[in-house]
Amino acid sequence: MESRASVSSAAASGLPPAVGYQAIEATCRATLTPLTASQHLIGNVTVTLNGDAAECVSYLQAQHVKTGTPGGDNFTIAGRYRDRFVRTDEGWRMQERHLDIMWTAGNPAVLET
């Protein structure tokens, strides 16, 4: 991951983008650690190269389970990742990831901490 990398899903979470590896890791841990189970499936990956830059589009379905959540234990998110990569001296690094949510099903309270 590139040192200034950012991840955003503001429309999905209402959170500001996480910028830098430490912030991205902290956001992921805070979201996923409380869950009983989680599975993320990614497919239909398309990469477009342009010299030392690349763009990638992929589609995802993310299942989240937190046993005992009032209103239901499951929440599913389906959407599209739009990623940007840059080639560095150390190899390819992710520079940006944006999540576009296409649909959800279940209880969004599963992801509340």
N, C-alpha and C positions, 0 to 999 in steps of 0.2 A: 504494500500500500504506500502510495506517495505521501510524504510527510504532511502535506497540506490537504490531503484527501478530505472530501466531505460526503455525507450521506444525508439525504433529505426525503421526507415523506410528510411534509407539513400539512397537506390536505388530509392525510390519513390520521395523523396523531395530534396535530395542533402544536407540535414541538418545533423549536427552531432547528435548523440543520446542525448535525454534529460535525465538527471540523477537527481534523487531526486524529491519529490512531487512538490515542488515549480516550478521547471523547466518544469515538465510535464504539470502542470496546465497552466503555462504561454504559452506554445506551443499550447495547445488545445484552449485556449481563443484567441490567436492571429490568429489562423487558422479559427475558427468557428464564432467568433463574427461578422466579416464583412458580413457574409452570410445572405441572405434573409430567407433561409430555409435549413435544413439539416436533413437527416434521415439515420440512420445506422441500418442495419438488420444483425443479426448474427445467424448462424445455424450450424448444423452438428458438435456439440461440443463433443469432446472426451477428457476425463481426464484420465491420468495414474498416479496412486499413487505409491510412493516409500518411505515409512516411513514418515518422516516430510517434504518431498518434493513432488511436483506434477508438471506434465507437462500437458498443455492443448493445443489442436489444434482446431481452429474453423474457419469457412469461413464467409466472410462478403461481403456485397454490401453496399456502402456508396454513397448516392445521395447528391449532393451539388448544391445549387441554389443561384445565385447572380444576381438579376434583373438589366438589363442595361449593362451587361458585353459585350464589343465589341467582336464579334465572336460567341456569344451564351451565354445563361444564365445558362446552365446545365453542370455538370461534374460528372461522375460516376466512382467510383473505385471499383473493385472487387478483392478479394484476400484472404489471409489466415493469421490469427494471430497465432503465436507460443509463448505461454506464459509459464513462470515458476513461481511457487508459493512456499512459505516456511511457515511451521507452526511455529508460535511464541507463546509466553505466552499470547498474545492478540488474537490469532486465526490465520487463514490463511491470508497471505499477498502476493500480487503480487510482484514479484522480478524483472521480466523482461517481456517485450512485444516486439515482432518483427513482423513487417508487411511485408509480401511478396505480392507484387502486381502481380496479374495474368493477368488482363486486365483493360483498361480504355476506356471510351467513352465520347465524348463531348469536351468541351472547358477547357483545364487545366488552362487558365487565370482566371477562376472563383475562384481558390484558391490563386491567387496572391494578396498580400495586397497592 
